[in-house]
């Protein structure tokens, strides 16, 4: 089963998107956007940039757990992953974004 994007609305009225893997697990989450069209532009940016390995910033959280950011060509963060238990797991997460980020299915849950 292929992945998809979900758009949700926070309690303060702002919007965010998540890229979900085929199993429904969130593999990339955006920042908050004031308007839904901006979240849609963010999804388009994921679709455009997800296959380029140089767009992934591999990081380690203060607690020592690996995670990554997907960045656009202008170096702005498009989305952030969950925290992983190992660098190998983080690489699998990046592979999942590369495979699922090109999807065009968007579920609007707002």
URZIVEN-V447520 format. One record per residue. N is the residue number from 1. PHI is phi in whole degrees, -180 to 180 (NA if undefined). NEAR is the number of other ideal C-beta (glycine too) atoms within 10 Angstrom. D_FIRST is the distance of its C-alpha to the first C-alpha in Angstrom with 2 decimals. Layout:
{{N:PHI:NEAR:D_FIRST} {N:PHI:NEAR:D_FIRST}}
This chain:
{{1:NA:7:0.00} {2:-82:12:3.78} {3:-80:22:6.71} {4:-160:17:9.70} {5:-104:24:13.42} {6:-124:19:15.55} {7:-107:20:19.29} {8:-128:15:21.60} {9:-118:15:25.38} {10:-77:10:27.55} {11:-59:5:30.68} {12:-87:7:32.85} {13:91:10:31.15} {14:-82:16:29.39} {15:-117:22:25.78} {16:-147:17:23.04} {17:-123:27:19.44} {18:-128:19:16.72} {19:-95:27:13.70} {20:-107:21:10.92} {21:-76:18:8.33} {22:-56:13:4.83} {23:-87:9:7.46} {24:91:10:9.70} {25:-78:13:12.21} {26:-71:15:14.34} {27:-114:22:14.75} {28:-157:27:17.30} {29:-129:15:19.75} {30:-86:23:22.40} {31:-74:16:26.05} {32:-86:13:27.51} {33:-119:18:28.46} {34:-73:11:31.33} {35:-133:11:29.78} {36:-60:15:26.40} {37:-57:10:26.95} {38:-67:15:27.31} {39:-64:25:23.92} {40:-65:17:22.47} {41:-65:12:24.46} {42:-61:22:22.98} {43:-62:22:19.41} {44:-60:11:20.82} {45:-68:21:22.37} {46:-61:23:19.19} {47:-58:15:17.70} {48:-77:15:21.04} {49:-102:19:21.69} {50:-66:24:18.55} {51:-85:12:18.89} {52:-92:12:22.56} {53:-60:9:23.19} {54:-70:8:26.59} {55:-83:22:25.13} {56:-96:20:24.09} {57:-102:13:26.89} {58:-89:13:26.71} {59:-130:14:28.74} {60:-129:13:30.03} {61:-73:10:30.72} {62:-58:5:34.19} {63:-86:6:33.05} {64:89:7:32.05} {65:-88:16:28.26} {66:-74:19:26.37} {67:-156:16:24.22} {68:-144:21:23.68} {69:-114:16:24.21} {70:-100:24:22.74} {71:-116:18:25.77} {72:-83:14:26.61} {73:-60:11:29.29} {74:-86:6:31.92} {75:74:8:30.97} {76:-78:11:29.88} {77:-72:12:27.09} {78:-90:24:24.00} {79:-160:26:22.09} {80:-127:16:22.49} {81:-85:23:20.34} {82:-75:15:20.92} {83:-86:16:23.54} {84:-112:19:22.63} {85:-82:9:24.67} {86:-154:10:25.24} {87:-65:12:25.20} {88:-63:10:22.85} {89:-64:14:20.29} {90:-61:22:20.92} {91:-63:15:20.25} {92:-66:12:16.83} {93:-64:22:16.23} {94:-62:21:17.58} {95:-59:12:15.38} {96:-66:21:12.28} {97:-65:24:14.01} {98:-60:16:14.84} {99:-78:16:11.34} {100:-99:21:9.91} {101:-69:23:13.37} {102:-85:14:13.64} {103:-65:18:11.24} {104:-108:9:13.49} {105:-75:11:12.02} {106:-124:13:14.63} {107:-102:12:15.14} {108:-92:14:18.88} {109:-100:8:19.93} {110:-84:10:23.56}}
